[in-house]
Amino acid sequence: MALLKSKDVKKLNDSERETKLKELRMELIRASVTANKASAKTKEIKRAISRLITFNKSTREALNNK
C-alpha cells in the first residue's frame, strides 16, 4: 500500500490526497511501533508521505502565483 509514485499522486484529487496522507501517517505509526528500527517499509512510507506533501505544496504555490 505504501508504494506511491508521483504519477499516481497527480491522478488523485485534493480530498483523496488528504485521506491518503492521513492513512499513510497512521500506517507509519503502526509500522514504527511493531519494528524496533527503521525498515524498508517505514522508509517507503516516509517517501510516499513526502511525495504527497511536496505535491500539495507545489500545487498551492502554483495557484497563488496565478
Rosetta constraint file for C-alpha pairs under 8 A:
AtomPair CA 2 CA 24 HARMONIC 7.02 0.50
AtomPair CA 2 CA 41 HARMONIC 7.68 0.50
AtomPair CA 2 CA 44 HARMONIC 6.31 0.50
AtomPair CA 2 CA 45 HARMONIC 5.21 0.50
AtomPair CA 2 CA 48 HARMONIC 6.56 0.50
AtomPair CA 3 CA 44 HARMONIC 6.69 0.50
AtomPair CA 3 CA 45 HARMONIC 7.40 0.50
AtomPair CA 3 CA 48 HARMONIC 6.84 0.50
AtomPair CA 4 CA 8 HARMONIC 6.41 0.50
AtomPair CA 4 CA 9 HARMONIC 7.14 0.50
AtomPair CA 4 CA 48 HARMONIC 5.58 0.50
AtomPair CA 5 CA 9 HARMONIC 6.46 0.50
AtomPair CA 5 CA 48 HARMONIC 7.45 0.50
AtomPair CA 5 CA 51 HARMONIC 7.91 0.50
AtomPair CA 6 CA 10 HARMONIC 6.34 0.50
AtomPair CA 6 CA 51 HARMONIC 6.78 0.50
AtomPair CA 7 CA 11 HARMONIC 6.64 0.50
AtomPair CA 8 CA 12 HARMONIC 6.82 0.50
AtomPair CA 9 CA 17 HARMONIC 7.26 0.50
AtomPair CA 9 CA 51 HARMONIC 7.83 0.50
AtomPair CA 9 CA 52 HARMONIC 6.76 0.50
AtomPair CA 9 CA 55 HARMONIC 7.63 0.50
AtomPair CA 10 CA 55 HARMONIC 7.98 0.50
AtomPair CA 12 CA 16 HARMONIC 5.76 0.50
AtomPair CA 12 CA 17 HARMONIC 5.98 0.50
AtomPair CA 13 CA 17 HARMONIC 6.17 0.50
AtomPair CA 14 CA 18 HARMONIC 6.31 0.50
AtomPair CA 15 CA 19 HARMONIC 6.27 0.50
AtomPair CA 16 CA 20 HARMONIC 6.01 0.50
AtomPair CA 17 CA 21 HARMONIC 6.05 0.50
AtomPair CA 17 CA 52 HARMONIC 6.92 0.50
AtomPair CA 18 CA 22 HARMONIC 6.33 0.50
AtomPair CA 19 CA 23 HARMONIC 6.18 0.50
AtomPair CA 20 CA 24 HARMONIC 6.10 0.50
AtomPair CA 21 CA 25 HARMONIC 6.20 0.50
AtomPair CA 21 CA 49 HARMONIC 6.21 0.50
AtomPair CA 21 CA 52 HARMONIC 6.80 0.50
AtomPair CA 22 CA 26 HARMONIC 6.31 0.50
AtomPair CA 23 CA 27 HARMONIC 6.13 0.50
AtomPair CA 24 CA 28 HARMONIC 6.04 0.50
AtomPair CA 24 CA 45 HARMONIC 6.48 0.50
AtomPair CA 24 CA 48 HARMONIC 7.73 0.50
AtomPair CA 24 CA 49 HARMONIC 6.61 0.50
AtomPair CA 25 CA 29 HARMONIC 6.34 0.50
AtomPair CA 25 CA 49 HARMONIC 7.36 0.50
AtomPair CA 26 CA 30 HARMONIC 6.29 0.50
AtomPair CA 27 CA 31 HARMONIC 6.03 0.50
AtomPair CA 27 CA 45 HARMONIC 7.74 0.50
AtomPair CA 28 CA 32 HARMONIC 6.01 0.50
AtomPair CA 28 CA 42 HARMONIC 6.17 0.50
AtomPair CA 28 CA 45 HARMONIC 6.27 0.50
AtomPair CA 28 CA 46 HARMONIC 7.43 0.50
AtomPair CA 29 CA 33 HARMONIC 6.19 0.50
AtomPair CA 30 CA 34 HARMONIC 6.44 0.50
AtomPair CA 31 CA 35 HARMONIC 6.19 0.50
AtomPair CA 31 CA 41 HARMONIC 7.58 0.50
AtomPair CA 31 CA 42 HARMONIC 6.42 0.50
AtomPair CA 32 CA 36 HARMONIC 7.01 0.50
AtomPair CA 32 CA 37 HARMONIC 7.42 0.50
AtomPair CA 32 CA 38 HARMONIC 7.25 0.50
AtomPair CA 32 CA 42 HARMONIC 6.95 0.50
AtomPair CA 35 CA 39 HARMONIC 7.45 0.50
AtomPair CA 38 CA 42 HARMONIC 5.97 0.50
AtomPair CA 38 CA 43 HARMONIC 6.91 0.50
AtomPair CA 39 CA 43 HARMONIC 6.39 0.50
AtomPair CA 40 CA 44 HARMONIC 6.20 0.50
AtomPair CA 41 CA 45 HARMONIC 6.24 0.50
AtomPair CA 42 CA 46 HARMONIC 6.15 0.50
AtomPair CA 43 CA 47 HARMONIC 6.25 0.50
AtomPair CA 44 CA 48 HARMONIC 6.22 0.50
AtomPair CA 45 CA 49 HARMONIC 6.22 0.50
AtomPair CA 46 CA 50 HARMONIC 6.20 0.50
AtomPair CA 47 CA 51 HARMONIC 6.17 0.50
AtomPair CA 48 CA 52 HARMONIC 6.34 0.50
AtomPair CA 49 CA 53 HARMONIC 6.24 0.50
AtomPair CA 50 CA 54 HARMONIC 5.94 0.50
AtomPair CA 51 CA 55 HARMONIC 6.09 0.50
AtomPair CA 52 CA 56 HARMONIC 6.12 0.50
AtomPair CA 53 CA 57 HARMONIC 6.11 0.50
AtomPair CA 54 CA 58 HARMONIC 6.14 0.50
AtomPair CA 55 CA 59 HARMONIC 6.17 0.50
AtomPair CA 56 CA 60 HARMONIC 6.24 0.50
AtomPair CA 57 CA 61 HARMONIC 6.26 0.50
AtomPair CA 58 CA 62 HARMONIC 6.16 0.50
AtomPair CA 59 CA 63 HARMONIC 6.25 0.50
AtomPair CA 60 CA 64 HARMONIC 6.21 0.50
AtomPair CA 61 CA 65 HARMONIC 6.19 0.50
AtomPair CA 62 CA 66 HARMONIC 6.65 0.50
